[in-house]
Amino acid sequence: MSVRLNLLPHREQKRQARKRQFVSLAIGLSILGLAVIALGHVILANWIDTQNSRNQLLKTEIAKLDEQIKEIDRLREQTLALLSRKQIVETLQTNRTEAVHLIDQIVRQLPDGIYLRSVRQSGTRVTLVGYAQSNARVSTLMRNIESSPWIERPALVEIKSVQLPNAGGRANEFTLNLQVKRQEPPPIVPVTGPANSAVPATGAAAGAKG
């Protein structure tokens, strides 16, 4: 007597079980992959937020520095303006006695035998027009001017023999240019920092010479 066993249901059950295991494994791997992707996204987003915060901090600090630079430029312009005004005042103080010194020096350096007809000043240039008894007197005047502490660089423009008015005889009429020794203030140096401040030298000492 023979017994027949039907193994088909058992094989089908094993096949279904393996199928369920495969599906479960695939779902688990998918969930794990999604979790890894989500974690990477969170980490990357955190890095981006951190970098954005740093960039914003840099922008804020740069804006503060720009404002400080503008303030420094404004203070530098005000300083230069004040130094320029101070320089003008010092120049006026230095040159306010220039006319007095000029007349005094011309009188002091004028030798005997020379008579001035006119004295004209334009800036630092002075033009003398006068009469001399001889050419040697004019040469003496020019040497005196060169040794003067207030006037310099005499230049003879012309000299000619003329008839003096009112039957005064003949004389040598001359035209002579010279320069006033004017002390120029030092140039204003732009202020670049506390260690390199531009402070022009005072001209009071030069004005006190006279």
C-alpha positions, 0 to 999 in steps of 0.5 A: 500500500503506497502513501502519496504526499502533496508537497505543493501547499508547503512549497507555496508557503515557503515561497510566500514566506521568502517573498514576505521577507524580501518585501520586508527587507526592501522596505527596511532598506528604503526606510534606512535610505530615507533616514540617511538622506533626511539626516544628510539634509538636516546636517547640510541645512545646519551647515548652510545656516551656520555659514549664513550666520557667519556671512551676516555677521561679516556683513554687519561688521563690514558695514560698521567699518564702512561707517567708521571709515566715513567718519575718519574721512570726515574728521580728516577733511575737517582737520585739513580745513582747520590746518589750512585756516591756521596756515592762512592766519600764520601767513598773514601774521608773518607778512603783515609787517612786510611793507614796513620792512620793505620800505625800511630796507630800501631806505637802508640800502639806498646809497648816496646819489640815488633818488627814487621816483616810484616804488611798485609792488606786485606780490613778491616782486618790487619795481624801483624807478629812480635817478642815479648820478652814475652807473656805479651808484646803481651797482652799489644799490644792487650789491646792497640789496643782495646783502639785505635780509629782507630783499633779494635778487636785484635785476636791472631792467634798463638805465638811460640818460635823461634830462631832469625836470626843472633844469636839474641837469642830466642823470641816469634814470634806471628801472630795477626789479627785486624780490621780497624774501617772503617765508612760505608756510610748509605744505599741509600734509594729509593726516593719516593717523595719530603717529603722522599728524600734520602740524605746520610749523608756526610762522611767529618766529619768522615774524619776530625777526624784524 
